[in-house]
Amino acid sequence: MKTKLCEVNAAALEKLPKFADDKSGVGVHYVDAYIKPMNTKLADGTPVKCKRKGLRISLSAGGRKGDGLLRRLDVGRDPVVMLDAALQEAAKAAGIQLAVEEGAIFFTLEPVEPAAGPVA
């Protein structure tokens, strides 16, 4: 089921390196401003957290967690593209589908596969 996580922080665009003093090479001020609204609780009480530590983006929803990296050499110098790739990588590792549509961020939890155990 697709769930609306939050609105996209439009003010984050003002934090892009071309507008703000950012010498990181990956647009950390933009990244921090973009992911801040993603830290919330869903209507069912599930906590969702997204944080940056260095080049790593960590995304968690409930008991699921995944990490992605801001990779300038692989995806290019644009912080918007780098962040999208890192968020998708983190979401995939956590078993979450993440999508940005009409100014909002949506996600879907993928079903958890049962652990393969011994056959009786």
Summary of the structure (lengths in Angstrom):
residues: 120
radius of gyration: 15.6
end to end distance: 33.7
largest distance: 63.0
contacts: 325
relative contact order: 0.19
helix: 31%
strand: 32%
